[in-house]
Amino acid sequence: MTEDSDLIPLSALQHYLFCPRQCALIHIERQWFENRFTAEGKVMHDRVDKGGDRDRGSVRIEYSLPLVCHELGLVGQADVVEFHLTDKDSNAWVPYPVEYKRGKPKKDNSDKVQLCAQALCLEEMYQRRIPEGALFYGKTRRRQQVLFNSELRQETVDTARQLHTMILDRITPEPVYDKKCESCSFLDFCLPRVCKRKSVKNYLKKMME
């Protein structure tokens, strides 16, 4: 159980899986840089995060719903949560989180973990099992169904624990260049190509040769 003062933003999970160094720069060093991709993402979320709710009979839609999970130490806001009526007699409503993303589906699980974390928040808040949710990508204009199976839930829990450890230690990882660095808004600040540490072992080996 985590105190309110130690809660970490849900978005940090996606940042951590994309790049631990980027995550540390944002959530430890409090740095932020915009580029075209982050600006487009902000515009997309501003269109969705209007607040309020809608009622469509068997589906109720909540926008910008505040979320918290003390078990994982996470806090944030869901873009959209649809509440699906599953049993009219018992008036049972099951939350269905929907996260909006600017681009297209990723090869890694970073977006899925962020969405699963939202589901775990909703489960703690409403005391209901949530089997699935969806990611909506602006580039494809399609929803991608995400099943919250045991593997994804465990990855989400493990990522949250690793994230808390990094922030508690307050150590920013060294830069490691990757192709995805080119789309990162921190590229010119992080300088992964320039700051990459050379191996002392390899240097000595070359000198000996």
C-alpha positions in Angstrom: 0.0 0.0 0.0 1.4 3.4 -1.1 0.9 6.8 0.6 -0.7 9.4 -1.6 2.5 11.5 -1.6 4.4 8.6 -3.1 2.0 7.9 -6.0 3.6 7.9 -9.5 1.8 9.0 -12.7 0.4 6.2 -14.8 2.0 7.7 -17.9 5.4 6.9 -16.3 4.9 3.2 -17.0 4.9 3.9 -20.8 7.8 6.2 -20.4 9.8 3.6 -18.5 9.2 0.8 -21.0 10.0 3.1 -24.0 13.2 4.3 -22.3 14.2 4.2 -18.6 16.5 7.2 -19.2 13.7 9.3 -20.7 11.4 8.3 -17.8 14.1 9.4 -15.2 14.6 12.7 -17.0 10.9 13.4 -16.8 10.0 12.0 -13.4 13.2 12.5 -11.5 14.9 15.5 -13.1 11.6 17.1 -14.1 12.7 17.8 -17.7 10.3 18.0 -20.6 10.8 18.8 -24.3 8.2 19.1 -27.1 8.5 17.9 -30.7 6.0 17.3 -33.4 5.1 13.9 -32.1 4.4 15.1 -28.5 2.5 18.1 -29.8 0.3 16.0 -32.0 -0.4 13.6 -29.1 -1.3 16.6 -26.8 -3.8 17.9 -29.4 -5.4 14.4 -29.7 -5.8 14.1 -25.9 -7.2 17.6 -25.6 -9.9 16.6 -28.0 -10.8 13.6 -25.9 -10.2 14.9 -22.4 -13.2 17.2 -22.2 -14.6 15.7 -19.0 -18.2 14.9 -18.3 -20.1 11.8 -19.3 -22.6 10.3 -21.8 -25.4 7.8 -21.5 -26.1 5.4 -24.4 -28.4 3.0 -22.8 -26.4 -0.1 -22.1 -23.1 1.9 -22.3 -22.2 4.9 -20.1 -19.1 6.9 -21.1 -16.9 8.8 -18.7 -14.2 11.2 -20.0 -11.1 12.2 -18.1 -11.9 9.9 -15.2 -9.4 10.2 -12.3 -7.7 6.9 -11.4 -5.7 5.7 -8.4 -4.2 2.3 -7.4 -2.6 2.3 -3.9 -1.5 -1.3 -4.3 0.8 -0.3 -7.2 1.3 3.3 -6.1 -0.1 4.8 -9.3 -2.3 7.8 -10.0 -3.6 9.4 -13.2 -6.5 9.9 -15.5 -8.2 7.7 -18.1 -9.0 9.2 -21.5 -12.3 7.3 -21.7 -13.9 4.7 -19.6 -17.0 3.0 -21.0 -19.2 1.3 -18.4 -20.9 -1.7 -20.1 -24.2 -3.0 -18.6 -23.8 -6.8 -18.3 -26.8 -7.6 -16.3 -29.9 -5.4 -16.2 -31.5 -7.3 -13.3 -28.5 -6.7 -11.0 -27.6 -3.4 -12.6 -24.0 -4.6 -13.1 -21.7 -2.2 -14.9 -18.2 -3.3 -16.0 -15.6 -0.6 -16.7 -13.9 -0.8 -20.1 -10.9 1.6 -20.4 -10.0 3.2 -23.7 -6.6 4.9 -24.2 -6.0 7.2 -27.2 -2.6 7.3 -28.9 -1.3 9.5 -31.7 0.5 7.0 -33.8 0.1 3.3 -34.6 0.3 0.0 -32.6 3.8 -0.6 -31.1 5.9 -3.7 -31.3 6.5 -3.6 -27.5 3.9 -3.7 -24.7 4.4 -0.2 -23.4 0.9 1.0 -24.4 -0.7 -2.2 -23.3 0.9 -2.0 -19.9 -0.3 1.6 -19.4 -3.8 0.5 -20.3 -3.6 -2.6 -18.0 -2.5 -0.3 -15.2 -5.7 1.8 -15.8 -7.7 -1.4 -15.5 -6.0 -2.3 -12.2 -6.8 1.1 -10.9 -10.4 0.7 -11.9 -10.5 -2.8 -10.3 -9.3 -1.4 -7.0 -11.7 1.5 -7.2 -14.8 -0.4 -8.2 -14.0 -3.9 -6.8 -14.8 -5.5 -10.2 -12.7 -7.7 -12.4 -12.0 -6.1 -15.8 -11.2 -8.5 -18.5 -10.4 -6.2 -21.4 -10.0 -2.6 -22.8 -8.9 -1.0 -26.0 -6.2 1.3 -27.5 -7.3 3.7 -30.2 -4.6 4.8 -32.6 -4.9 8.1 -34.5 -2.8 6.9 -37.4 -4.9 3.8 -38.1 -8.2 5.3 -36.8 -8.9 1.9 -35.3 -9.3 0.3 -31.9 -7.0 -2.5 -30.8 -8.6 -4.8 -28.3 -6.4 -5.6 -25.3 -7.1 -8.6 -23.1 -5.8 -8.2 -19.5 -4.5 -11.8 -19.2 -2.2 -13.0 -16.4 1.0 -12.3 -18.4 0.1 -8.7 -19.1 -1.0 -8.1 -15.5 2.3 -9.5 -14.2 4.3 -7.4 -16.6 2.4 -4.3 -15.4 3.0 -5.2 -11.7 6.7 -5.8 -12.4 7.1 -2.6 -14.4 5.4 -0.6 -11.6 7.8 -2.1 -9.0 10.9 -1.4 -11.2 9.6 2.2 -11.8 9.2 2.8 -8.1 12.7 1.5 -7.4 14.3 3.7 -10.0 12.5 6.8 -8.7 13.3 6.0 -5.1 17.0 5.5 -5.9 16.9 8.8 -7.9 19.5 7.5 -10.4 19.2 8.5 -14.0 20.3 5.6 -16.3 23.1 6.2 -18.8 22.1 6.9 -22.5 21.9 4.0 -24.8 21.3 4.8 -28.5 18.5 3.0 -30.3 16.6 3.7 -33.6 13.6 4.9 -31.6 15.8 7.7 -30.2 15.2 9.6 -33.5 11.5 10.2 -32.6 12.2 11.1 -29.0 11.7 14.8 -28.0 14.8 14.4 -25.7 17.2 13.6 -28.5 19.0 16.9 -28.6 19.2 17.0 -24.8 20.0 13.4 -24.1 22.6 13.1 -26.9 22.7 9.3 -26.8 25.3 9.1 -29.7 27.6 11.6 -28.1 27.2 10.6 -24.4 27.5 6.8 -25.0 30.2 5.5 -22.7 33.0 3.5 -24.3 34.0 0.3 -22.7 37.3 0.6 -20.8 37.9 -3.1 -21.4 37.6 -2.7 -25.2 39.8 0.4 -25.1 42.6 -1.4 -23.3 42.3 -4.4 -25.6 42.8 -2.1 -28.6 45.7 -0.4 -27.0 47.4 -3.8 -26.3 46.8 -4.9 -29.9 
